Amino acid sequence: MSYDCRNMAAVQWHSRERRYQAELQSSRLECVPVEFGDYHPLKAITVTDAKSRRGARKGSTSSSSSSSSSVALDPLSSMLDGTDPLSMFAAASAVEVPSLPHSSSAGDLGRKKREEEVVGTDFEPWSAKRGEILARFTTTEKLSINLFMGTDKAKAPSPGSSAVSEKVRTRLEELDDQEEGSQRELLNLSQQEYANRIEELNQSLKEAWATDQKVKALKIVIQCSKLLSDTSVIQFYPSKFVLITDILDTFGRLVYDRISSMCSADSQTLPDSFTAADVNDTAKETCLNWFFKIASIRELIPRLYVEAAILKCNRFLNKTGIQETLPRLTAMIRGIGDPLVAVYARAYLCRVGMEVAPQLKDSLNRNFFDLLSTFRQIHGDSVQNQLVLQHVEIPQYLTLYSPAIHWILQCVAYRAPDPLLTEMMERCKKLGNNALLLNSVMWAFRAEFVAARATDFIGMIKDCDEAGFPKHLLFGSLGRSLACADPPEAERLTILNEAWKVITKIRGPQDYIHCAEIWVEFTCRHFTKREVNTVLADIIKHLTPDRAFEDAYPLLQSVIQKILTYFHDFSVLFSMERFLPFLDMFQKDGVRVAVCRTIMEVFIKHQLEPTRDPVILNALLHVCKAMHDSVNAMTLEDEKRSLSLLISGFIRMVWFGRDFEQQLSFCVEARATFCNLEPLLVQLIHTVNQLAMETRRMMRGNHSRKTAAFVRACAAYSFITIPSLSSIFCRLSLYLLSGQVALANQCLSQADAFFKAAVSLLPEVPRTISVEGKSRSSESLLLDFINNFFAMLLVVPDHPEHGVLYLVRGVLNMVQDYTWEDNGDAKVKVYISALPLLAAMSQETYLYSIPKVDSNETLYGGDPKFLTEIDKLCETLISQVLDYLKTLGREENTVRRQGSLSFSLFSSLLAHGDLRNNKLNQLAVNLWNLNHKHGCSDTRTSVRTLEYIKQQAQQPGMAHIGDMVQRLTLQSRT
């Protein structure tokens, strides 16, 4: 037999009769009862492993065999040998892990771990404050660095002296040189250049140490420490302290690691809990040598700082070394005359003390008490004269003390008993409630401690001398503590009133909002909308003049955030009469949108039930409109998508219950408001369609004139809105969806209009579309839509004025005229897809239907003329497909496509055609053979298809299928 397509003559089509219920029953899977005791998904499975000749290596003479094993091949159990992962982890953790070789990085990690064990993670480390200090204390004045790095001349050894004594004397002379040698001065440095120079010195220190130039390293540290006695640019001093102490920390770490490595034996480092007895004599001698070198430094400040840097090394010498050294160093600081230099020296000593011996609280307390006793020096003549020379005002000068005092107090207050903290408050009172000290106390003490004594602190603030440190800063510090801890309930209103009396009198808008923003959280946390509304009114009053709010947007945003943290009931929130006027102060576009986004995010997160509250709806429409109006031609797609999601979340939460007309009115208003964001228009169309279906459900199918009119109004809304969308596939899918909704509501005219609009739109589909910025073919999307459309057309009744199957013919005519891709088979695939639809239309009873909608099965009632029209249309489609198959057979590179399409047509004939017709039967056989002609068919699919046909042949009345099977052959690829 020839497989040429030219032998496929035109045939007369007849659809086979389908009994859908019987087919459904016959295709159901057989249910096999399973005893629960015999089966469990986690039970071990018995696996039978069958080995065949195919799996054997070439030349093997072993025959096929099979073996059964009852061992479970579960991947978890086989991997872990039956032990669960947690048990293995626990067992592994119990094994002693060998210590890592001692290095600087490992030492850092170990020290950090030990510090956390003793101090705890609730202690804010110095590293967290370092960046803030560098950013806060800056200067535009020129800076200088004076370094005395000593001479480089070599000294000849004196005759007659021993090698050891000569070595010691040489070292001491080198230390003398560093103080008496040549001077290196760097002038006119900017702040950044100064920081870069200090970092260079830090690197030089590391390089000198790495090349075993220990004396040079010590020189660098000493000279850098001397810089801390220089207050010529006083406003930069806190940042200078941070930079210099970085070098001291590096030096202390290097010395400690050096001595620790000398104690190592057999690659074992000292344990964390070592004692001086575990240290060998060599390490002790080296340690003493370092302390002797430092003791020979003549100037107080470098000697103090360098010894503090290696304070931890006392552990190598004796058990009580650190405990004895800390009080001595604390007393040495009393010799520093400049109070600013002294307070930072105490801060460094407290920092080192907390790292190496946080349990020694006495030295921490003594540093604070010494600070209190010397604090009056700030108002002495020497300090005042220095401030006059540098043109620095006393308020600015006092802020320079804040980082050091805050740190000292943080160390003192950490896990301190209440009596000690109370004592410190009393000492502050004796000093006349110095504002700077009181501010630091409130910053450093635990929030619970401050909150419990809030009334006492307010009394102390009132008694403070406001000169140099305004009281509103103190109330700001108090407010921060009260935002973290609750004061006694009976005192809360009094506290708020006392604080706000001071806050509302602040003249400067920026000073005012800095303090007011802090107290907003306390107000929201403990009071009602009445008090919050009063606070908002006061903020508006202070920031509206001269548009002062433009310079306070970050703080105003923080106010909104704090209010939203405590007020999740938006009916309460928007009932505050000053809330929306407060929002109106955000007039900068970017800030306004950010605030609106924040509001909508909180609403979507906490609004669990749909709402119809007019207060909420009007306010949120105002908020959403602000977001929508920010969209312009420059807005990124991601931003549009993000805004659309937020507004869409609001639309979904609006529901008027059975008041459908009000719901539709809201959608009409939303369409006018959000016309620039297409996803929202799509959401609104879905909402209106859902509304129409909800109307049908609630009315339980009893359509009154009013209900029908409402559904038609919903259809009109969708019909008007869909053309405004730019995405053509979005329009197509919405036309189809809206038509389905209209048909389900028995609105046949509206449904017909939607389907006709979809058919009219099909020729406008472009051949390519943009997907994520890349051009992609639209063919697959178009095919998917047409197939979905065909599925809907089964239940769509013909229009009495447009003839039989006018919608189906309209789609097929569009397919015929559409410009498809070259070398593509999409058009023929549509023709083949139309055959199942036409076959389903010729049945006496349709596969599915819509309640109360008469489809063509009812309208035509099996009219022979209607069936004849279907058969003619099917014959035309088959003829078109066969002609196309002939065309594909003319070229060798298209035979694979020819085979695939011939098999698709064969499958349609088999499923839907009446193969009792000899010509149709022969066509099916020819198509099968054409598919296998060039060996391009999928063998597995062909075998399974043949098995299915043989099963069908055994069914009653299907003998003609059995005859056809005899003529279907499988051809080898070779």
N, C-alpha and C positions, 0 to 999 in steps of 0.2 A: 504494500500500500504506500502511496506517495503521501508525504506530509506537507506538500505545498499548500499554501493558503488559498491558492486559486481553486482548489477543490472544495472549499468551504462555501457552498452555494447558499443563497438566501433561503431562510427557513421560515416556517409559519410558527410564531410564538404562541404558546399557551402556558399560563401559570398553573403550577400544580396546586391542588387543593391542600390546604394546611389545616390540621387539627391541633391548635396550639396547646390546649390543656393536655391532650394525650402525649404530645411531644415533651411537654414539661415533665410529666410523670415518668416517662421512659428515660429521661436524661438525669433524673435525680440519682445521687450517689447512694449506694447501699449502706445502711446503718448496721454496724457490727457491734453487739453488746460487749462491753469490756468490764471485767470485775475490777473494782477499785483496789482490791488487795493484790491483784496481779500486775497492776500498772501504776507507775508513778514517774513523772518526768525526770526526777533526780535519781531514780533507781538505776543500778548498774545494768548496762545493756550487753547481751551476749552477741558477739559479732562473729560472723562466718567469713573467713577470708578465702576467696576462691582464686587460685592461680591458673592461668591459661598459658597455652603455648605462645600467645602474642606477647606476654610479659617476659618470656624467657629470652636469654641472649641468643644471638645467632649461633647455630651449631650445637645447641644444647639438645641432648637426647632424652631429657627428663619428660615424662608424660604429665598431662594436666592432673592436678590434685587439688583437693580442698581440705581444709583443716578448720575445726571449730575450737574456739577458746572461750571460756567463761570469764576471762579477765576483762574488766571494763576498760575501754579505750577513751574514757572521759579525759579531755585535755588537761583539766585542772588536777585530777587525781593522779594522772600519769606524770605530770610535771613535778608535783610535790610529793609523790610517793605516799599519798593518802593523808598527808598532813595539811591542815588548813593554813592559809597564808598568815593569819594572826599568830598562830602557835609558832610557826617557823620564825617570824619576826621577833617574837619574845625570846625564843631560844638563841637567836643570833645576837640579840641585845645583851644576853647574859654572858656571852663570851668576852673575855677581857681583850680590849683593842690595844695593840702596842702604841706607845707614845710616839708622836711625830718628832723628827729631829728639830732641835730648837732653832728657830729663825725669828727674824723681826716680825713677819706676818703672823706666824703661829703664836708668838708671844703676845701680839696685839689681841688676837682672838681669845687667848686664854685670860688675859687681863680683863677684857670686856666681860667675859663670862663670870669671872670672879666678882667683878664690880656689881653686875646685875644680881648675883646671889646675895651680896651683902647689902647693897643699896636698894635694889629693886627697880623695876621698870617704871614705877610711878614717880621716879626722880628725874626731872628734866635735865639732860646732860648739857655740858658746856657747848658741845658741837651744835646744839639746836639754837643757841643764842649767838654764836659767832657771826653768822651771816647777817643777822639783824643789826648787830652793832656796826659792822663794816658799812652797811647800807645807810645807817642813820647818822653816823658821826662823820661827816665829810667836810672838806674845806676847799676853797679855791686859792688859798695863799700858797706861796712857794715854801717847800720844805727842804731840810738839809740833813745830811748824815755825816757825823764826825767819827772817824775810826782811827785808833792808834794801834796799828797792826805790828809794831815792833820792827827791829832791824833784822836783816838776813845774814849778817856777818857771822862767820864761824869763830868760835873761841878755842884757843889752844889749851889743852889740859895742863895744869900746873904740875911740875915735877915733884915726885915724892908722895903724891896723894894716891889713895887707893881708888880702884875703879868704881866702887859703889858710891863713895862719898863724892867723887868727881861727877858722877852721873846725876846725883841729887843736886849738886851745886849748879850744874849746867841747866837743869830744868828750872831751878829757881831764878837763875839769871835770865832765862828766856821769858819767864813770867814778868820779871822786872822790865824787860825790853818792851813787852806789850803795853806797859803803862807809861814808859819814858821814851819810847822810840818815835819813829816818824809818824806824822799825822796825815791821814787821808780824809779829805773833806769833799763831799758832794753837795753842791749848792743849787738852788733854784730848781728843785724837783717838783713836778706836779704830783698830785696824790697817787695817780696810777703809776708814775715812774718810781715813786717812793716804794710802793708795794712791790713793784718788779725787782727793785734793788734788794729788798729784804728777802724776797724769794730766791734771788741769786745767792745771797749769803747762806740761806738754808741749804741750797744745793752744794755750795762750797764746803759747808760743814760735813755733809754726807760724803763728799768726795775725799776730803781730808781724812775722815775716819776710815774710809775704805782703803786708803793707801797707807794706813798705819801712821798718820801724822796727828797723833793724839794731842800734842801741845798746840798745834795750829788750830785744831778744832776747838780747844778750850779758849784760845784767844778770840775766836769768832764769837763764841757764846758770851764771853766777858764784855767785849766791846758792844755787842748788841744790847746786853743788859744795861749798859751805861746810858743808852738812848732813852731808857725809861725815866731818867732823871730830868730830861729836857722837856719843858712845858712851854717852849717858845711859841708854838701854834697850839694853843690850849684846846681849841674846839676839836682838834684831831686826835687828842690824846687817847680816848677809848679805843679807836681803831688802831693806833700805834701799839697799844697794849696787846691787842689781839694778834697782830702780826709778829711782834717780838716773842710773845709767849709760845707761838708755834715753834720757833727755833729752840726755845728752852725745852719744850716737850720732846722734840726730836733728840736733843742732846741727852736728856734723862733716859729716854728709851734705849739709846745706843749704849750708854754706860751700863745700864742694868742688864741688857742682853749680853754684853761683853763679859761681865763678871759671872752671870749665870752660866754662860757656855764653858767657863773655866771650871765649873763645878761638875760638868757632865763627865761621866765615865761609862765606857762601853755603850755609847750612843743613847744613854738614858739621861733625860733631863731631870732637874729637881722637881719633886712633886709640888703641887700648889700649896700644900700645908707644911713646907719645909721649915726647919729651924736652923739657928746658927750652928748647931752641932753637926748638921749635914753638910756644912760648907768646908772645903779643904783650906789648908793654910795659904796656898798660893792665891786663891780667890780673895781671902780675907786681907792679905797683904796688899793686893791690887786695889781693893775697896778703900782701905785706909789711906793708900797713896792718893786716891782721888780726893778724899776729904781733906788731906793735908794741903794738896794743891789749892783747893778752894779757900781754905783757911788763910792762905798767904795773900789772897786778894786784898788790897788795901782799902778800896772804897766800899762803903756799906751796901749800896743798892745792888751792884753786881754780885757781891759776896752772898747777900741774902737770896737773890733770885736763883743763882746757880746751885747753891746748896739745897734750896727748896726743890729744884728740878730733879736732883738725884736723891731726894728724901727716901724713896723706897729702898735704896741700896743699904740703908741701916739694917734691914732684915738679915743681911749676910754677916753682920758683926755681932749683934746680941739681940735678945728677945725684946728688950725694952728700949731699943735705940730710937725708934720713931716716937714712942711715948715721951721720951726725954727731950728729943730735938724740937718737937712742935712748940712747947712753951718757950723754949729759948728763942726760936725764930720769931714767935709772936712778940716777945719782949724787944727784940732787935728793931722791929718796925717802929717802935716808939721813938727811935732816934731820927726818923725821917721828918723833916720840918714841913715840907709841902703837904697839906692835907689831901690833895688830889692824888699825888704820887703814893702817899701812905695807904689810902683806901684801896687802890688797885693792887698794891703789894699784899694787903690783907686778903683781897679777893683771890689772888693767885695761891696764897698759902692755904686758904680754905679749899680751893679747888683741888690742890695736890693732896691735902689732908683727907678729903672725901674719897679720893681715888685709892689711897693706900691704907687708910685707917679710919673709916667712917664711924667706927664705934667710939672714937675718942672725942666726945662732945665738948669736953672742957675747953680745949683750945679754940674750938669754934665759937663757943660762948664768950671766951675771953677776948677774941678778936672783935666781936660785936660790941662788948662793953667798952673796950678801949676806943672803938670808933665813936661811941656816944660821948666819952669823956673828952675827946679831942675835936669834937664837931664844931665847937665855938671858934676854932681857928679860921673857919671860913670867913668870918666877919672881921678878922685881924687886919692890921695895916698892910702887911706884906702881900696878902692875897688881894686886897682891894687895889693896891698900887699896881700889881701885875695886871689886873683886869682893866684898869684905866689905860695902861700902856698898850694893851692889845685890843682895846675898844670892844670889850665883851661885857654885856649886861649881866647882872646877877641872876635873872631867871634862866638865861642860856647856860651860865656857868653851873648852876645847880643841877641842870639836866645831865651834865657830864658825870655826876656821881651815881646816877640811877643804875647803870649796869652792874657796877661793883657792889653797891649796897643791896640791890636785888639778889645778887648771887650769894652774898654773905648771909643774908636773911633766909634765903632758900635753904642753905646748908644748915643753918641753926634751927629752922622750923621743921625740917624734915623728920617726921615721926617723933617730934618732941612732945613731952607731956604738957597738958594744959597749964599746970602751974608755972612752968617756965615761960610759956607764951604770955601768960598774964603778968608775970614779972617784967617782961620786956615792954609791955604796954605801960606799966607803971613808970618805968625808967624814961620812956618817951614823954610821959606827962611831966616828969620832973624837969625835962629839958624845955618845957614850954610848948609841948606838942609841935615840935619842928615839922613843918609840912612835908619836907623832903623825906625825913625818916618815917613819918606816918604813912606816906604814900608807899614807900618800900615795904613797910610792915604789911599793909593790906595786899600788896602784890605777892609777898612771899608766904604768908601764913595760909594754912589750909582754908578753903572756902567755907567749910563747916564751922571753923573757929570764928571767922569774921562774921558769918551770918548769925551765929548765936549771940554775938556781942554787937550787932549792928547799931543798936541804940547808943551804946557806949562810944562806938567809933564816930557816930554823928555828933555827939557831944564834944569829942576831942577835935573834930574838924571845925566846929564852931569856934573853939577857943584858939585855933591856930592863927599865927600871924600870916596874913595873906601876902605879905611883901615877898616878891621873888617866886612864889609858887601859888597860883590861883586855887581857890577852894573847889572850883568846878572840876579840876583834875583829880582832887581827892574823892569827890563824889563819883567821878568816873571809875576810879579804882574800886570804890566800895560797890558800885553797880556791877562790876565784873564778877565779884565774889558772890553777890546775891543772885546773879544769873545761873550760878552753878550749885548753890545750896540755898535752902529755904530758911528764912528767919522765923522766929516765933509768930504764930498766926495772929495773935492779938496785937503785934507791933507792926504788921505789914502796912496798914493804911497810914499810920503815923510816919513810918519810914518814907513812904512814897511822897507824902505831903511835904516833909522836911526837905527831901532831896529836890523836889520840883520847885520849891520856893527859891532855891539857889539857881537851878538850871534855867528857869524862865527869865531870870534877870541877867543872864550872860549877854553881853552886847554883840560881840563878834559872831556873825552867822556860822563861821566854821568851827569856832570853839563851842558854840551852842549845839550844833548837830553832832559833833563828836561825843558830847556828853549825853545828849538826848537819845541817840541811837543805842547807847549801852542800857539805858533804863527802860527802853521799850520792851525788852524781853522780860524784865521783872514785872512790868505792868501787865503784859499779856499772860504771864504765867499765873498770876495770883488774882487778877481782877476781871471784870466783865467788859462788855463792849462799851459801856458808858465811859469808863476810865480811859480805855484805849482811844475812843473817839475824841476825848478831851486832849489827849497827848497829840493826836494827829492834827487837831485844830491849832494847837500851840506851835507845832512844827511849821504848818502852813503860814502862820502869822509871822514867824521869824525869817523864813526863807523866801517868801514872795517878794518883798521889797528889793528893788534893783536886780531882780532875777538871780538872787544868791543861790537858788537851788541848782543852777547850772554847774556850779563848782562842787556840788555835794552829791552827785549821782551815785557813786559807790555806797555811801552811807545811807542814802535814801532807799537804794535797792536792798540793803541789809535790813532796814526797817520793815519793808514789805515781806521779806523772807521770814523774819521773826514772827510777824503777825500770822502768816500762813502756817507757821509751825504749830501754833496753838489754836487757831480758829479754822476748823475744817467744815463747819456748818456754814455754807455760803449764803443761806438766808439771813443768818446773823451777821455775817461779814458785810454783805451789801446793804444791810439796814443801817450801818453806821453812815450817817449823813456826810461825814468828812472823808470817807474812804475814796470815793470816785474823784472828788476835788484833789485829793492827795495824788492820785494817779495822773491827774492832768499836769502835774509839775514835771513829769518825765516827757519833755518835749523834744529831746534829741532822738532821732529815729531809731538808731541802734539800741539805745538804752530802753526806749519805750517798748520795742519789740521783745527785748530780753525780759522785761518785767511782765509783759502779757504772757509770754511763754511760761514763766514761773507760775503764774496764776492758773493757767490752763492745765499744767502738769499736776498741780495739787488737786484741782477739781476732778480730773480724770482718775486720779489715784484714790480719792476719798469719797467721791460721789457714787455710792453703790446702787442707788435706786434711781429710775427715771424721774424727772421733775417737770412740773408745769408752773412752778412759782414764777409769777411775772417779774418779781424783783430780780431773781437770779437770771432769768432769760434776758431781760433788757440790759443788765450789767454785763453779762458775758457776751452778748451780741456786740456791745460796745468794745469789749476787750478783743474779741475775735476780729472785728472790723479793723482795729488798729494793726493787727498782725497781717491781715489780708492786704491792707492798703500800702504796706511796706514793700510789696512785691512789684518789681519793675523789670525792664528788659535786662538788667545786669544781674538779677538774682540768680544764684546757682540752682540747678535742678534739685540738689540735695536739700537745700534750704526750702524750696517750694514743697518738696515731699514732706519734710519735717513739719512745716506749718500746716499742711493739709491734714496730716495725721492728728494734730492737736485739735483743729477745728472740727474734723470729722468725729472725734471723740465726744465733743460737745453736742453735735447734731444727734448722735446716737442716744444721748441721755435725755433728749427732749421728747416727751410723750404726753399727749393730752387725753389718754384713755379713749372713751367712746365719743369724745368730741372730735370727730374726724375732720370736720370743716375747719376747726381751729388748727389742727395739725397740718392740713394742706395750706392754710394761710401762712403758717410759720415757714413751710418749705418755699412758698412763693417769695416771702421776704428774704429768706436765706439765699435764694438764687440771685436775687438782685444785689445782695450784699457781697457775695463771694464769687462773682462772675469771672474773676481772673485766675482762679485755681480750678483746673479741670477735675482733679480727683474729688473735689467737693461737689461739683455738679453731678458726677457719677454717683456719689453717695446719696445725693438728694433724689436722684431718679430711682435708686434702689429703695430709698425710704418711701417714696410715693407708691411704688409697686407693692411694697410690703403693706402699706396702708390700705391699698385696694383689696389685697387678699385678706387682711385682717377684717375689713368691712364685710367681706363675703362670709368669713368664718363666724363673726358675731351675729350676723343676720341669719345664719344657718340656712342659707340658700333662699330665704324668703325675700325676694327683691321687690322692694317698693319703688315707686317712681323716684322718690328722693334718693334712695340708695343707688339706683341706676344712674341718676344724674351725677351723683358724686363720683362714681367709678369712671364715668365718661370725663369728668373734670380731671381726674387723676391721669387718664390716658392723654388728655389734651396737654397737661403739664409736661409729660414725658415727650410727647410728639413735638412740642415747641422747643424743649431743652436739648434734645439729642443732636440736632443739626449744629449746635454751637460748639460741639466737641471737635477737636482737631484730629484725634486718632480715629482713622476710618474703621479699624477693627473693633474699637470700643463702640462706635456708632452701630456697627452691624450687630454686635452681641446684644446691645441694649434695645435695638429694634426687635430682635427676636424675643428677648425676655419680656418686653412690654407687650408685644403681641400675644405671647402666651398668657400673661396676666389678664389682658382684655378678653381673650377667648375663654379663660376660666370663669370670668364674670359674665359670660353670655353677651358681651359687647362685640358682636360680630363685625359691625362696620369699622369700629376702631381697630380690631385685630387685623382686618383686611388691609387697612391703611398702613399699619406698621409693616406687614409682610411685603406689601407692594413697594414701600419705601426702601426696604432692605434689598429687594430685587433691583430696584432702580439704582441703588448705590454700588452694586457689585461691579459694573464696568469701570468705576472710578478707582478701584483698588490698584495701587501702584505695584509694579513688579518687584520693587525692593523697598524695604523699610529700614530705618535706623534703630538698631538695638545696642544700647550701651555705647553709642558713638560709632558703631561699625555698621556697614551696609549689609543687610541680610535679605535673602530671597523671601518674598511673602507668599510663595506658592503653597507651602505646607499649611500656613494659617488659613488661607483661602479654602483649601480643600477641607480642613476641619470644620470651618463654618458651614460650607455647603452640605456636608454630611449631617451636621446637626439640624440644619434647615430642612433637609429631606425628612428627617425623623419627625419633625413637627408637622410637615405638610400632610402626613397620613390622616390627621384628625381635623384638618382645616377644610370646611365645606367649600365647594365651588361657588363663586358668585353667579347669581342667575343671569347677569348681563354680560359676562365675560367668557362664556363658553366652558367646555369641559377641560379640567386640569390646566387652567390658565396660569396658575402660579408655577406648576411644574414646568410647563412649556416656557414660561418666562425665564426661569433659571437656566434651562437647557439652551435657549436662544442666546442668553448672555454668555454661556460657556462657549458656544459656537463662534461668537463674534469677538471674544476676549483675546487680547494679544498675550499668549502664553510664552513661557521661556523656550528658547530654541533648544532642541535636543531634549525636550521634556515630554512626559507622558501624562501630565495632569488632566488635560481635557478628556482623554480616553478613560482615565480613572474615574472621573465624574460620571461618564456615561455608564460605566460598569456599576457604580454606586447607585445609580438611579434605578437599576433593574430590581433590586429587592423592594424598593418603595412601590414601584408599579405593580409588582407581584402581590404585595400586601394589600394594595388598593382593590385588587380583583377578588379578594376573599369575601365570602358571605358575611363573616363576622371578623371585625378588625382586631388586631392584636391588643390595642388599647384604645380608650376613648375618654372624652371629657364629659362629666355629668351635665345633663341638660343642654348639651350641644350636639345637634344632629350632624354627623359627618357624612361623607359620600356614601357610606354603606346604607344609611337610612334614606338619603335623598334619592339615590338611584335604585336601591333595592335589587341589585344584581341585574339591572337592565342590560340586555345583550348589546345595545348600541354603546353603552358605557364601557363594557368589557372589550368590545371591538376596538374602541379608541385606545384603550390601554395596550392591547396586543399590537396594534399598528405602531404605536410609539416605541414599544420594546423592539419590534423588528427593525425600526429605523436606527435605533441605538446600536443593536447588534451589527447591523450592516456597516455603520460607521466604524465600529471597533474592528471588524474584519478587514475593512479597507486599510485601516491604519496598520494592522498586523502584516498585511501584504507589503506595505511600504517599508516596514522595519526589516522584512526578510530580504530586501535587496542589497543590504550592506552587511558585511561580516561583523563589524564592530557593534551592531545593534541587535544581534541574535539573543543576547542575554535579556535585554529589555523585552524582546518579542516573547521569549519563554515565560517571563514573569507575568506579563499581561494576559497571555493565553491561559495560564493557570488561574488567574483571577476570574476571567470570564467563565472558565470551566467550573469553578467553585460556585459562581452565581447560577449557572444552568443547573448544576446538581442540586442546589438548595431550593431553588425557586421555580425552575422550569418543569413542564410536564414532559418527562423523557419518554413517555409512551409514544410520543410523536417520533416517527422513525428519523425524519430529517434532523430534528433537534437532538435526538440520541446520537446520530452519526456526527453531528457538529461537536458534541461534547467529546466524543472519542478522538476526533481530529485535533481538537484543542489540547487534549492530554498528550497525544503523540507529538504535537508541535512543541509542547513544553519540554519533552524529553529528546527532541531531535538532535540537539547539539551538546547534550550532556551537561547542561548548565542548571538543571533542576536540583532541588534539595532532596536527596535520597530519603532522609528521615521523614520529611513532610510527605513525600509521595507514598512511602510505605504506610504511614498512619492513615493517609487518605484512603488508600485501598482497603485497609482493615475496616474503616468506617463504612465504606460502600458495601462491603460484604455483610456487615451487620445489618445495614438497612435493607439489603436484598432479602433477608430472612423475615422481614415484616410482612404482614398481610397486604396483598395488592401491590407488591414491589418486585414482582418477578422480572419485570423488564430491566430492573437495575442489575439483577443477576446476570442477564444476558450481556449487558454492557461490560460488566467486569471482565468477562472472558476476552474482551478486545482491548483492555487496558494493560499495557506492558511496561515493565521497568527496563530501561536500557542502561548498560554499563557506560561509565565515563571513558573507558579505554577502548 
